[in-house]
Amino acid sequence: MKPKVIVVGADKGGVGKTTVSRAVIDYLDAQGIANRAFDTQNDAIDDTGKVVGVLKRFYPERTEIVDLADLSDQMRVFDALTAETVTVIDIKASMLSPSLDLLANIGFLDQARFDIDVLHVLGNNQASLSEVVPVARRLAGGARHILVGNRISGTKFDFPPDAIEIPMLITGAAEAVDKSNKPFSQFAKTDKSAVLRGMTRTWLDQVFAQFAAKKIP
């Protein structure tokens, strides 16, 4: 059994990539699958000057902040891969293709050694679709390329027919989850508002069904 890795990224910013990573982690938890996470948003700085990451804010105990261009961080990520734990890597905004090139150069995109899903997040515009072919070429024979259409603005943009579709979580609920610093699944169980809990739970159920249909992980 090979180590399983889920890479989440995009070559355009503002597509809700980290929302997808958070949903993936919640889905793995719901399936009872052990997981760890790496957040490559290493340029996010808080008011005290400390390096922080959005993913780490929601999953502090299991998330490490790394720079994939750094040798020591590459070793932290890839030398510790095991078949017992799924690794989720949230790629820095707009850096999917450069990151995949780097991973190919270090021999990571090797199906003989690793079981890799690349969740390629698309936004609600035509520019996102222009990424699909170049990314697919980079992954040819080396990883499973899964398109994820994220309806973060609730538009009717047509994603490719084989894409996972992440529905829009109503703005009030999404903002409440973000302010809580809790995973979606925890918020859906513990928030004081039954309305917000229900909206978030329904959204998660819809997303989880999409992941299950694609047999992730």
C-alpha positions in Angstrom: 0.0 0.0 0.0 1.4 3.3 -1.1 1.4 6.6 0.9 -1.6 8.7 -0.1 -1.2 12.5 -0.7 -3.9 15.0 -1.6 -2.6 18.3 -3.2 -5.0 21.2 -3.4 -4.1 24.2 -5.5 -4.8 26.6 -8.4 -2.9 28.8 -10.8 -5.3 31.6 -10.1 -5.9 33.3 -6.8 -9.2 33.9 -5.1 -10.8 30.6 -6.0 -11.4 29.3 -2.4 -8.6 26.8 -2.5 -8.2 26.6 1.3 -11.9 26.2 1.7 -11.6 23.0 -0.3 -8.6 21.9 1.7 -10.6 22.4 4.9 -13.5 20.4 3.5 -11.2 17.6 2.5 -9.7 17.4 6.1 -13.2 17.4 7.6 -14.2 14.6 5.1 -11.2 12.5 6.1 -12.1 13.0 9.7 -15.7 11.9 9.1 -14.4 8.7 7.4 -12.1 8.0 10.4 -9.0 8.4 8.2 -5.8 9.6 9.9 -4.4 12.7 8.3 -1.9 15.4 8.5 -1.7 18.8 6.7 0.9 21.2 5.3 0.1 24.8 4.7 2.4 26.5 2.1 1.0 30.0 2.8 4.3 30.9 4.5 4.1 34.6 3.6 1.0 35.2 5.8 2.0 37.3 8.8 0.0 38.2 11.8 0.0 41.4 13.8 3.0 40.2 15.9 5.1 39.3 12.9 4.6 35.6 13.4 4.2 33.4 10.2 0.7 32.0 10.2 -1.5 30.1 7.7 -5.2 29.9 7.1 -5.2 26.1 7.2 -3.2 26.1 10.4 -5.6 28.5 12.1 -8.4 25.8 11.8 -6.3 22.7 12.4 -3.4 23.9 14.6 -2.4 20.5 16.0 -2.0 18.7 12.7 -0.8 21.4 10.4 2.7 22.6 9.7 3.7 25.6 7.7 6.3 24.8 5.0 8.1 26.3 2.0 8.2 23.6 -0.6 11.2 25.3 -2.3 13.2 24.7 0.9 15.1 21.4 1.1 14.6 20.9 4.8 10.8 21.5 4.4 10.7 19.1 1.5 12.2 16.5 3.8 9.7 17.3 6.5 6.9 16.6 4.1 8.0 13.8 1.9 10.5 11.8 4.1 7.7 11.2 6.6 5.0 9.9 4.2 3.4 6.7 5.4 0.6 4.4 4.1 -1.3 4.8 7.3 -1.8 8.6 7.2 -3.2 10.7 4.3 -1.2 13.9 3.7 -3.0 17.0 2.6 -0.9 19.8 1.0 -2.5 23.2 0.6 -0.5 24.9 -2.2 0.1 28.7 -2.0 -2.2 30.8 -4.0 -1.4 30.9 -7.7 1.4 28.4 -7.3 0.0 25.1 -8.4 2.0 24.7 -11.7 5.4 25.8 -10.2 4.8 23.6 -7.2 4.1 20.6 -9.5 7.2 21.2 -11.5 9.2 21.3 -8.3 7.6 18.0 -7.1 8.4 16.4 -10.4 12.0 17.5 -10.2 12.4 15.8 -6.8 10.8 12.6 -8.0 7.6 13.0 -6.0 5.1 12.6 -8.9 5.8 8.9 -9.2 2.8 6.6 -9.3 5.0 3.6 -8.5 5.8 5.1 -5.1 3.0 7.4 -4.2 -0.8 7.6 -4.6 -1.5 11.2 -5.5 -4.7 13.2 -6.1 -4.3 16.7 -7.3 -7.5 18.7 -6.5 -7.3 21.5 -9.1 -9.6 24.3 -7.9 -11.3 26.4 -10.5 -13.0 29.8 -10.0 -16.1 31.1 -11.6 -14.5 32.5 -14.7 -13.1 31.4 -18.1 -9.5 32.2 -17.0 -9.6 29.3 -14.6 -10.4 26.9 -17.4 -7.2 28.0 -19.2 -5.2 26.3 -16.5 -6.7 22.8 -17.0 -4.7 21.6 -20.0 -1.3 22.8 -18.8 -1.8 21.2 -15.4 -3.0 18.0 -16.9 0.1 17.8 -19.1 2.3 18.2 -16.0 0.5 15.3 -14.3 0.3 12.9 -17.3 0.9 9.5 -15.9 2.0 10.8 -12.5 -1.1 11.7 -10.5 -4.9 11.8 -10.6 -6.1 15.2 -11.8 -9.4 16.1 -10.2 -11.1 19.3 -11.2 -13.0 21.1 -8.5 -15.4 23.8 -9.5 -15.9 26.1 -6.5 -19.0 28.3 -6.6 -17.8 30.8 -4.1 -19.9 33.6 -5.5 -22.9 31.5 -6.4 -22.7 32.2 -10.2 -24.0 29.8 -12.9 -20.6 29.5 -14.6 -20.4 26.1 -16.4 -17.6 24.0 -15.0 -16.3 20.9 -17.0 -18.8 18.1 -16.7 -16.4 15.8 -14.8 -15.6 18.4 -12.1 -16.5 18.2 -8.5 -18.9 21.1 -7.8 -18.5 22.8 -4.4 -21.8 24.7 -3.8 -21.8 28.1 -2.3 -22.1 28.3 1.5 -24.3 31.2 2.3 -22.2 34.3 3.1 -23.5 34.7 6.7 -22.7 31.1 7.6 -19.3 31.2 5.8 -18.3 34.3 7.7 -19.5 32.9 11.0 -17.4 29.7 10.5 -14.3 31.8 9.6 -14.7 34.0 12.7 -15.1 30.9 15.0 -11.7 29.5 13.9 -13.3 26.1 14.0 -13.4 23.4 11.3 -16.7 23.3 9.4 -17.7 20.0 11.0 -17.0 21.3 14.6 -18.9 24.5 13.9 -21.9 22.4 12.6 -22.1 20.6 15.9 -21.3 23.4 18.4 -22.4 26.8 17.2 -25.1 28.5 19.3 -27.2 29.2 16.2 -29.3 26.2 15.0 -29.8 27.9 11.7 -26.1 28.4 11.0 -25.4 24.8 12.2 -28.0 23.4 9.9 -26.7 25.4 6.9 -23.2 24.3 7.4 -24.1 20.7 8.0 -26.2 20.6 4.8 -23.3 22.2 2.8 -20.9 19.7 4.2 -23.1 16.8 3.3 -23.3 18.1 -0.3 -19.5 18.5 -0.5 -18.9 15.1 1.1 -21.1 13.4 -1.4 -19.0 14.9 -4.2 -15.8 13.6 -2.6 -17.3 10.2 -2.1 -18.4 10.0 -5.8 -14.8 10.7 -6.9 -13.5 8.1 -4.4 -11.4 10.5 -2.4 -9.0 9.6 -0.9 
